[in-house]
């Protein structure tokens, strides 16, 4: 075996067999919380494959999936739904190790979050944090990498609880976010959520994260010391250089970010990485992977999470995993899993009825609209486009009806606006062009819009509520 063949084999094994790791400091207070509910923490640690010695060495790196599995099984054994929050409520900045130090040594919250995102891999390789600003608010979004069997409720509770505690430490105890968002369903009791966050909490959202005011990003951090900040950055840069980041990890993170927007492509990924597409292909091949295999892997992880965890409409799931049409998603799902979505749900013991919730309007104006698509379903469907899955066909029918209504309203609005322009040009009056509310007031010279068929459905909103 040549050296190059050995190197290639090494990286293939590392990429495919080594798990994402997290500092064992993530288990801070686990033993205390577990014992308070009468369960044996050391037995659960052993069952999860985690050596108890990790509890005494917070810088030890342990598999993130094992930690997530430990939290879920412990919560189930204890009969509680908020174990992650109970562990998070006592966290200190020091529990984050060097990451907490570098955040504290930044001039503003914006710089602190940028540093946290840059060095996060030193704390948790399975976590991807990104900051999104829009319309006066900022979303601090957290995504889990890798395929996890089962729920990640407790792990995400712990993550958002620690993020909230960290920001409160940096900005002061009186600081409050606008909203906390979770993708999982609401628990039976919200008492611990209220105690930890002290802010509105939304469930069954499209992302896990905190929503804050943009002005919060410019708040000064009192402990900022520029000399110390430089020394900390140099130290962490040295650690980061030793962490052997791979092209596969970088591509996977970008795919997770770009898929919901409908703009995910190898060219966009290459652009974000500052290389050309050939470089992306060659570096991935060096690690025994391909761009399409990573896309399919990410889609599979996300689809399992969305379908197993709640009752999202299929049209929304299709959009969130980057498909421009529901029929394309259904064909991909059948090829990937060997069955329809409805059969998959029945096999998983999680059969749900097809739904058309109030979230359609929200996502129609969001990422799908940004991609130039109305809800991810084409305006004209041929018989060959229709999937075999009955749930998917019904979802398409509902979505097509919604699109017809939206198109009718747009035509009416345009007619009204043209009429106003004609009157203004003729000098009949000097009215200003009507506002949005007036434009949506439809004239009565056209037949009424189509009415959606009555379907029993659960109504809930995934829009971010703004106070």
C-alpha positions in Angstrom: 0.0 0.0 0.0 1.4 3.4 -1.0 1.4 6.4 1.4 -1.4 8.0 -0.6 -3.6 4.9 -0.5 -2.9 4.7 3.3 -3.9 8.4 3.7 -7.1 7.9 1.7 -8.1 4.8 3.7 -7.4 6.7 7.0 -9.7 9.6 6.1 -12.4 7.3 4.8 -12.4 5.4 8.1 -12.3 8.6 10.1 -15.2 10.2 8.2 -17.5 7.1 8.3 -16.7 5.5 11.6 -15.8 8.3 14.0 -18.7 10.0 15.6 -19.2 13.7 16.2 -17.7 14.5 19.6 -18.7 16.9 22.5 -16.9 18.0 25.6 -18.0 15.9 28.6 -18.8 19.2 30.3 -22.1 18.7 28.6 -23.0 16.3 31.4 -22.5 18.9 34.2 -25.2 18.3 36.8 -26.5 15.2 35.1 -25.9 13.0 38.1 -27.6 15.4 40.5 -30.7 15.8 38.3 -30.9 12.0 37.7 -30.7 11.2 41.4 -33.3 13.8 42.3 -35.8 11.6 40.3 -34.7 8.3 41.8 -32.9 6.8 38.8 -29.3 5.4 38.8 -27.2 7.8 36.7 -24.2 5.4 36.5 -26.3 2.6 35.1 -27.7 4.9 32.3 -24.1 6.1 31.6 -23.0 2.5 31.2 -25.9 1.7 28.9 -25.1 4.7 26.8 -21.5 3.6 26.5 -20.1 6.5 28.4 -17.4 5.9 31.0 -18.1 7.5 34.4 -14.6 9.0 34.4 -15.8 11.5 31.8 -17.7 13.2 34.6 -14.4 14.1 36.3 -12.7 15.4 33.2 -14.8 18.1 31.5 -12.5 18.5 28.6 -12.7 14.8 27.6 -14.4 14.4 24.1 -17.2 11.9 24.1 -19.7 10.9 21.3 -22.4 13.4 21.0 -24.9 10.7 19.9 -24.3 8.8 23.1 -25.0 11.9 25.2 -28.2 12.5 23.3 -29.3 8.9 23.8 -28.3 9.1 27.5 -30.5 12.2 28.1 -33.5 10.7 26.3 -33.4 7.3 28.1 -32.9 9.1 31.4 -35.8 11.4 30.9 -38.0 8.5 30.0 -36.9 6.5 33.1 -37.5 9.5 35.3 -40.9 10.2 33.8 -40.2 13.8 32.9 -40.0 15.8 29.6 -37.7 18.5 30.7 -34.5 16.9 31.9 -32.4 18.9 29.5 -33.8 22.2 30.9 -33.2 21.1 34.5 -29.5 20.5 33.6 -29.2 23.8 31.8 -30.7 26.0 34.5 -27.6 25.9 36.7 -24.9 26.3 33.9 -22.2 28.9 34.2 -20.0 30.5 31.6 -17.1 28.5 32.9 -18.8 25.3 31.9 -18.1 26.2 28.3 -14.4 26.2 28.9 -12.4 28.2 26.3 -15.5 28.9 24.3 -17.1 30.8 27.2 -13.9 32.7 27.8 -13.6 33.9 24.2 -17.3 35.0 24.2 -16.8 37.1 27.4 -13.7 38.8 25.9 -15.6 40.4 23.0 -16.7 44.0 22.7 -20.4 43.3 21.7 -22.9 40.5 21.7 -22.6 40.3 17.9 -18.8 39.7 18.1 -19.4 37.2 20.9 -21.9 35.2 18.8 -19.5 35.3 15.8 -16.7 33.9 17.9 -19.0 31.2 19.4 -20.0 30.1 15.9 -16.4 30.1 14.7 -15.0 28.1 17.6 -18.1 26.0 18.4 -16.5 22.8 17.0 -14.1 22.9 19.9 -17.1 22.5 22.3 -19.5 20.4 20.2 -18.7 19.0 16.8 -22.4 17.9 16.3 -23.8 21.4 16.7 -24.1 24.1 14.0 -25.0 27.6 15.0 -25.9 30.4 12.6 -27.2 33.9 13.0 -30.0 35.3 10.7 -31.1 38.9 10.7 -34.5 39.9 9.2 -37.0 42.8 9.7 -35.5 44.1 13.0 -35.1 40.7 14.6 -32.2 38.2 14.9 -32.6 34.4 15.0 -29.9 32.4 16.8 -30.5 29.1 15.2 -29.1 25.7 16.4 -28.9 22.6 14.1 -27.8 19.1 15.0 -25.5 17.3 12.6 -25.6 13.6 11.9 -28.3 11.0 11.9 -29.8 10.4 15.3 -32.2 7.5 15.9 -35.2 8.8 18.0 -35.9 12.1 19.6 -33.4 14.9 20.3 -35.8 16.8 22.6 -33.6 16.7 25.7 -30.4 17.5 23.8 -32.0 20.6 22.2 -33.5 21.7 25.5 -30.0 21.6 27.0 -28.5 23.5 24.0 -31.0 26.3 24.0 -31.0 26.5 27.8 -27.2 26.9 27.9 -27.3 29.5 25.1 -30.0 31.5 27.0 -28.0 31.3 30.3 -24.8 32.4 28.4 -26.5 35.4 26.9 -28.1 36.4 30.2 -24.6 36.2 31.8 -23.1 38.4 29.1 -26.0 41.0 28.9 -27.3 40.9 32.5 -30.1 39.0 34.3 -32.8 41.5 33.1 -32.2 40.6 29.4 -35.0 38.6 27.8 -35.3 37.2 24.2 -38.5 37.8 22.2 -39.2 34.1 21.7 -37.8 30.7 22.1 -38.6 28.2 19.3 -38.5 24.4 19.4 -39.2 22.0 16.6 -40.6 19.4 19.1 -44.2 19.3 20.3 -45.3 21.1 23.5 -44.9 19.1 26.7 -47.6 18.4 29.3 -46.2 21.1 31.6 -44.5 24.4 30.6 -43.4 25.3 34.2 -39.7 24.5 33.6 -39.7 26.4 30.3 -41.1 29.5 32.0 -38.6 29.2 34.8 -35.5 28.8 32.6 -36.4 31.2 29.8 -38.8 33.7 31.2 -40.0 34.4 27.7 -42.7 33.1 25.3 -41.9 29.6 24.0 -43.3 28.3 20.7 -43.4 24.6 19.7 -43.6 22.7 16.4 -41.6 25.5 14.7 -39.4 25.1 11.6 -36.2 25.6 13.6 -34.7 25.4 17.1 -33.3 28.7 18.4 -33.8 32.1 20.1 -35.3 35.2 18.6 -34.0 38.5 19.8 -34.0 42.2 18.8 -31.3 43.2 16.4 -30.4 46.0 18.8 -29.3 43.4 21.3 -26.4 42.5 19.1 -24.8 45.9 19.6 -25.0 45.8 23.4 -21.5 46.2 24.9 -20.1 43.4 27.1 -18.6 44.9 30.3 -15.9 42.3 30.7 -14.3 43.1 27.3 -10.5 43.3 27.4 -8.9 43.7 24.0 -5.5 42.4 25.1 -6.9 39.3 26.7 -9.2 38.8 23.7 -6.2 38.6 21.4 -4.5 36.0 23.5 -7.6 33.9 23.8 -8.2 34.0 20.0 -4.6 32.9 19.4 -5.0 30.0 21.7 -8.3 28.8 20.2 -7.0 29.3 16.7 -4.2 26.8 17.5 -6.7 24.3 18.9 -8.9 24.8 15.8 -6.0 24.1 13.5 -5.4 20.8 15.3 -9.0 19.7 15.0 -8.7 18.4 11.4 -11.9 19.9 10.0 -12.9 18.0 6.8 -14.4 19.1 3.6 -17.3 16.7 4.3 -18.2 18.5 7.5 -18.1 21.9 5.9 -20.3 20.8 3.0 -22.7 19.0 5.3 -23.2 22.2 7.4 -23.8 24.3 4.3 -26.3 21.8 2.9 -28.3 22.0 6.1 -28.3 25.8 5.9 -29.2 26.0 2.2 -31.7 23.2 1.7 -34.8 25.0 3.2 -34.2 28.0 1.0 -34.4 26.0 -2.2 -31.0 27.4 -3.3 -28.8 24.4 -2.4 -26.5 23.4 -5.2 -22.8 22.4 -5.5 -22.1 25.8 -7.1 -23.6 27.6 -4.1 -21.7 25.4 -1.7 -18.4 26.0 -3.6 -19.1 29.7 -3.5 -19.5 29.7 0.3 -16.3 27.8 0.6 -14.4 30.1 -1.7 -13.5 27.3 -4.2 -14.8 26.0 -7.5 -17.1 23.0 -7.9 -14.3 20.7 -9.1 -12.4 21.3 -5.9 -15.4 20.4 -3.9 -15.9 17.1 -5.9 -12.2 16.2 -5.7 -11.9 16.8 -1.9 -15.0 14.9 -1.2 -13.8 12.0 -3.4 -10.6 12.1 -1.4 -12.7 11.2 1.7 -14.7 8.6 -0.1 -17.9 10.7 -0.4 -19.7 12.7 -3.1 -21.8 15.8 -3.0 -25.1 14.0 -3.9 -24.4 11.3 -1.2 -24.1 14.0 1.4 -27.3 15.8 0.2 -29.2 12.5 0.3 -27.8 11.7 3.7 -28.8 15.1 5.1 -32.3 14.8 3.6 -32.7 11.4 5.1 -31.8 12.6 8.5 -34.1 15.6 8.3 -37.1 13.6 6.8 -36.9 11.0 9.6 -36.9 13.8 12.1 -39.8 15.7 10.6 -42.0 12.7 9.9 -41.4 10.9 13.1 -41.5 13.8 15.5 -44.8 15.6 14.5 -47.6 15.9 12.0 -46.1 18.3 9.5 -47.9 18.5 6.1 -46.0 16.7 3.4 -45.8 19.8 1.3 -43.9 21.6 4.1 -41.6 18.7 4.6 -40.8 18.7 0.9 -39.9 22.4 1.0 -37.8 22.0 4.2 -35.6 19.3 2.6 -35.1 21.3 -0.7 -37.6 19.8 -3.1 -39.4 22.2 -5.6 -42.5 19.9 -5.8 -44.3 17.4 -3.6 -44.3 14.8 -6.4 -40.5 15.0 -6.7 -40.2 14.6 -2.9 -42.5 11.5 -3.0 -40.5 9.9 -5.8 -37.3 10.5 -3.9 -38.8 9.2 -0.6 -40.0 6.0 -2.3 -36.6 5.4 -3.9 -34.8 6.1 -0.7 -37.0 4.2 1.8 -38.7 1.7 -0.5 -42.2 2.7 0.5 -44.6 5.7 0.6 -44.7 8.2 3.5 -48.0 6.8 4.7 -46.6 3.2 4.9 -43.5 4.5 6.6 -45.6 6.3 9.3 -47.7 3.1 9.8 -44.5 1.0 10.2 -43.2 3.5 12.8 -46.4 3.4 14.7 -47.0 7.1 14.0 -49.8 7.1 11.4 -51.2 10.6 10.9 -54.0 12.1 8.8 -53.1 14.4 5.9 -53.2 18.0 6.9 -53.3 21.4 5.5 -52.4 23.7 8.4 -52.3 27.4 8.6 -48.5 27.3 8.2 -48.9 27.1 4.4 -49.3 30.9 4.2 -46.2 31.3 6.4 -43.9 29.1 4.4 -45.3 30.3 1.1 -44.0 33.8 2.0 -40.8 32.4 3.4 -38.0 30.2 2.0 -40.1 28.8 -0.8 -41.1 32.2 -2.0 -37.5 33.3 -1.9 -36.7 30.5 -4.3 -39.3 31.8 -6.8 -41.7 28.9 -6.0 -45.3 29.1 -4.6 -45.3 26.5 -1.8 -43.1 24.1 -3.7 -45.8 22.8 -6.0 -45.9 23.6 -9.7 -48.9 25.5 -11.1 -49.6 22.8 -13.7 -49.5 19.1 -12.9 -49.6 16.2 -15.4 -50.8 12.7 -14.4 -47.2 11.5 -14.5 -46.3 14.1 -11.8 -48.8 12.6 -9.3 -47.3 10.3 -6.7 -48.8 7.0 -5.8 -49.1 7.9 -2.1 -52.8 8.9 -1.4 -51.6 11.3 1.4 -49.4 13.1 -1.1 -52.1 13.3 -3.7 -54.6 14.9 -1.2 -51.9 17.3 -0.1 -51.2 18.3 -3.7 -55.0 18.9 -4.2 -55.2 21.2 -1.2 -52.0 23.0 -2.2 -53.2 23.6 -5.8 -56.5 25.0 -4.4 -54.6 27.4 -2.2 -52.4 28.5 -5.1 -55.5 29.1 -7.3 -57.0 31.3 -4.6 -53.7 33.2 -4.2 -53.5 33.8 -8.0 -57.1 35.0 -8.1 -56.3 37.5 -5.3 -53.2 38.7 -7.1 -55.2 39.3 -10.3 -57.8 41.3 -8.5 -55.2 43.4 -6.8 -53.5 44.2 -10.1 -56.9 45.2 -11.7 -57.6 47.5 -8.8 -54.1 49.1 -9.0 -54.5 49.6 -12.8 -57.8 51.3 -12.3 -56.3 53.6 -9.7 -53.4 54.5 -12.1 -55.9 55.2 -14.9 -57.9 57.6 -12.7 -54.7 59.3 -11.6 -53.5 59.9 -15.1 -56.8 61.2 -16.3 -56.8 63.8 -13.6 -60.0 62.5 -12.1 -58.4 62.7 -8.7 -54.9 62.8 -7.1 -55.2 59.9 -4.8 -52.1 58.1 -3.8 -51.7 54.5 -4.9 -53.6 52.3 -2.5 -51.8 50.6 0.3 -51.6 46.9 0.8 -54.8 46.6 2.6 -56.7 48.5 -0.1 -55.0 46.4 -2.9 -56.3 43.3 -1.4 -59.9 44.5 -1.4 -61.2 42.6 -4.4 -63.8 44.0 -6.9 -66.9 42.1 -7.3 -67.0 41.7 -11.1 -65.3 38.3 -11.1 -66.7 35.0 -9.9 -65.7 34.0 -6.3 -62.4 32.2 -5.7 -62.4 28.4 -5.4 -63.2 27.1 -2.0 -60.9 24.6 -0.4 -62.5 21.2 0.3 -63.3 20.5 3.9 -60.7 18.4 5.4 -60.2 17.7 9.1 -57.0 19.2 10.0 -55.0 20.4 13.0 -54.5 24.2 12.9 -51.3 25.6 14.2 -48.9 28.3 13.1 -45.2 28.2 12.7 -44.8 31.9 12.2 -42.5 33.6 14.6 -44.7 35.6 16.8 -43.5 39.2 17.2 -44.6 41.2 20.2 
